[in-house]
Amino acid sequence: MKVLITGASGFIGQALTKQLRGRGDEVVHLVRRESDPDADVEEVRWDTSEPDSVDVDDLGRVDAVFNLAGAEVAKRWTKSYLELISSSRIVTTKTLVEICRRLAIPPNVLITTSGVAIYGDRGDEQLTESSARGEGILSDIAVPWEAATESASDFGVRTSTVRFGIVMSGDGGPLPVLAKPFRRGIGGRLGNGRQWTPWIHLDDAISALLFIAGEERLEGAVNVVSPGVVRNIELTRAIGDALGKPSFGWLPAVLARIVIGNYVQELAINSALVIPEKLMNAGFEFEHPDLRECLQNEFAKS
């Protein structure tokens, strides 16, 4: 395939690019800076708010588009930063849809990444793709963000919005950050520890993206999380055991919002028992469904 990727410099974008190139696909990155003619893959500069910034004739035929762009969420929220989180997703996605519209032959599929925070704080309720949205700032952003792709169906593009849990890898992303207090011997649960914490191994996350791209039955929201969802206290104990460190610490929710940042409530303290129903029904096979095995392998590499 010829694949177009936004947000390719990020944690998931780099892994996806590596996997695509490894299997022989042609990859093009849309970048906001000046394109680098010496880069390993083709780069095309774009303005995320201006569809005319890209010459669609130069892009040629594109088979699949992966939209991974968006400002970092795990950063202390101010009013201005929340506006950046929102615009870097909603405006960027609308621009990308318009670029797809202008291609001589529309791509077969447009996949945009979202997150399980759209479900809000739901306790022990089992959540599938058909569950209603929840309450919260990230949910308020995710709803119009996911809706921004809907018009692509008007010109024949299958669209899917991938709702990720915590993507686990020892090489980057959230896991090294989560491990820091444990390495210092002060790791432990957040809040009461009973909140459900959806997660997925990086390899399974990338495999799921490619599976969705090739599976025509999958469209709309798709939960990309492990079927082995755990509570926060199980996650923290597993991290401690994998590192050979204690996990008896405790950071109350109120203090966590002060020490870590106000974003921690929606990213780590809210409870979301998310089930990957669509992936399982479509026959996707998870390579790393067990959290403890996943962590043992990842920390062994670091």
Summary of the structure (lengths in Angstrom):
residues: 302
radius of gyration: 19.2
end to end distance: 33.1
largest distance: 58.8
contacts: 989
relative contact order: 0.14
helix: 42%
strand: 20%
